[in-house]
Amino acid sequence: MKSTNRTALAPIALVFLLRIFLPLSLIAQDTPSITQPPVPASRPRIGLALSGGGALGLAEIGVIRWMEENHIPVDRVAGTSMGSIIGAMYATGMSPDEIQKFAETIDWDEAFLPGPVYSQLSYRRKQDRRDFLIAAPLGLKHGLNGPNGFNSGQGVGLLLDRIAFPESGAASFDDLPIPFRCVATDMLSGEGVVLRDGTLSQAVRASMAIPGVFTPVEINGRVLADGGMVQNIPVETVLGMDADAVIAVELRLPPGSRTELETLTGVLTRAVDVMITQNERRSLALAKATVSISMAGFGATDYSRVKELVDLGYKTAASQSADLLTYAIHDPEEWQEYLAARAARKHRPPDKVETVEVVGADPDTDGRIQNRLSKALRGPLDLSKVDTQLTRIAGEGQFDRLGYEGFTQNGLPALRVTTHDKSYGPPFIDLAVNVDGSGVAAFDFSAGARVTFMDVAHHGGEWRNDLLFGSSNLAASEFYQPLGQSPFFVAPYAFASKFARNSFSGLTRVAVFGDERAGGGFDIGYNFGRRSELRVGYEIFDGKLSPLIGASGLPIVDGSTGEFRARYVWDGEDSPSVPGSGTRMVVTASRVLQSPGLAHPIGQLDVQTASFVPISPKASLFFDISGGTTFHGSAGPFQMFALGGPFRLGAYLPYEFLGNNYAYASLGFRRELYRLPALVGKKIYWGGWYEAGTAFGTATDDPGPVVVRGTFNLGVIADTIVGPIALAGSVSPTGQSRVNFSIGRVF
């Protein structure tokens, strides 16, 4: 049976349950403002109280539509959580049709994501997500810590900013077309807080900040979260607005079942429902009329069922119309006067803003963002473009959210952007666990972290430090410095690494070598935007290849390597772990001046591509075409191309095939099999693919035969919070077979 509880996350239920033991004082009563529009003496002032309930609150749009069609005026409106979003849209002058259209066009899954999606990240943050895949945001700002909520609210915050933007100049929520209030909970004192002025989008964002899901919102020194803990149907709040009669909308959940109580998750979520139901009953007792909507068959996350929920609300209001029609305006002329008076209080957004102001960070950062936005937002005002720009800035990693509002500067319309630093960093920590195995004899495990210091010296610089321990070991540091406001940058770096390399005689593994390198380099580069980067630089390192496992007497190779290198990366994939669409390409050209085993300098070119093409909402085809050449030279031990291992000919071991040149291609599909719980990961996929590849040419004068080897693969891949977990069986046409298991990057 589909879950109908107000939140489907058990840990959130636990947070809610703990609140029961905190003292909750009475909701602060609101004092009516003299700016509230007058109501004819011939009828009562009618208020509307809208309930929280996640996606279930979309049914309230249908109730409002029915009330408008039957000429029932709303002189005051208040909402909690989702009810505050619907109430804010209605209060700012949107019609029920406009509200429904807005709700239908929103990508709710994207809006409620904990941060920008992979395609919206800056190029460097994409590198972080690709290299360190554990989805655990951490920082060292106040010791090792993380965010105080699963979701910063960036996506939904921008939606609320767009709703509130036309009314940015309102001195209080009484100045909206319909006077409005929303309810939040003070997490420090346990008090219920009625929000009546300030930034409308921020107030609504506080009202819907479910503890543990969304980060709390600080307003006037109070740390605020979801108001459903104290007043889920804010009838008392509407009465505090001097309403004579309140119409309440109740989103009624079905009774709990014994089956629900057989698990810890079920007990906790049911406890939340019981707690909220109790405060709803107290509120409903004060309402003059109630529209009680049975939500059986719907869940709190059913945002894709907008039309069904709106229709449900409309039909329920029609079936419970007796009490509602008592408040209808029967005189058509009086109804039109009511609509005209409400419309006269509505403001339209400016066609263009003359200036952009950025506040919230240090002066240098504010100035850089302000300069960037002023260029990007020239011309007619387009709020969707504002959303895009702010999402991209959030995708650079320093801020957990950015919001905007309109204001007047020197008599001209202007845009104010407010940034909110992440509470736990910088510096930020990204974690990784990498496991590759195809049996006990071929098992590698490594774990590590990346520590990134941002905006070093207040000039947009980053200092990135990597540590990796286990079968592979790495210590690396890079300082990345943009040159002024341009996309050019410089990046000096240093590193030391050690990892294992297999050595083969034919198809028999005869030894395992340790590949040790220590050195550094200097790159000059150009950042083309979120998807691509070009680097040109020089690298030098001391390297050593020495046997770790194998027969005694194997040669040791050591010496210094120096090379010029150019590298271009295009990353247009939609995920770093299990993509569904997009292309990634890496092109590396190098000129190796010296290295152990080289008789003279060599040139090399390596091109790697991977593309994913969706063929249905749940399935994608993918293909990979890669190749490398040493042209007319002979590569040394540190420059040899290698094939073997998962997604490089899976039926064979890593480094099983070496050569001066190589070619590789694969073709396959992946299809969604199962959606994981939100706190575990995203989805599980199954797939199949065929690989073919060859590595050839071990000497300039003897290129040797070109033997193409193939592998059939079938497996499952889970996209989890620790990165992709893959299990695949691989068989070659000649009979070689392996079962490959990996945690960490797959494609």
Secondary structure, 3 states (H helix, E strand, C coil): CCCCCCCCCHHHHHHHHHHCCCCCCCCCCCCCCCCCCCCCCCCCCEEEEECCCHHHHHHHHHHHHHHHHCCCCCCEEEEECHHHHHHHHHHCCCCHHHHHHHHHHCCHHHHCCCCCCHHHCCHHHHHHHHHCCEEEEEECCCCCECCCEEECCHHHHHHHHHHHHHHCCCCEHHHCCCCEEEEEEECCCCCEEEECECCHHHHHHHHCCCCEEECCEEECCEEEEEHHHCCCCCHHHHHCCCCCEEEEEEEECCCCCCCHHHCHHHHHHHHHHHHHHHHHHHHHCCCCEEEEEECCCCCCCCHHHHHHHHHHHHHHHHHCHHHHHHHCCCCHHHHHHHHHHHHHCCCCCCCCCCEEEEECCCHHHHHHHHHHHHHHCCCCCCHHHHHHHHHHHHCCCCEEEEEEEEEEECCEEEEEEEEEECCCCCCEEEEEEEEEECCCCCEEEEEEEEEEEEEECCCCEEEEEEEEEECCEEEEEEEEEECCCCCEEEEEEEEEEEEEEEEEECCEEEEEEEEEEEEEEEEEEEECCCCEEEEEEEEEEEEEEEEEEECCCCCCEEEEEEEEEEEEEEECCCCCCCCCCEEEEEEEEEEEEECCCCCCCEEEEEEEEEEEEEEECCEEEEEEEEEEECCCCCCCCCCCEEECCCCCCCCCCCCCEEECEEEEEEEEEEEEEEECCCCCEEEEEEEEEEEEEEEECCCCCCCCCCCCEEEEEEEEEEEECCEEEEEEEEECCCCCEEEEEEECCCC
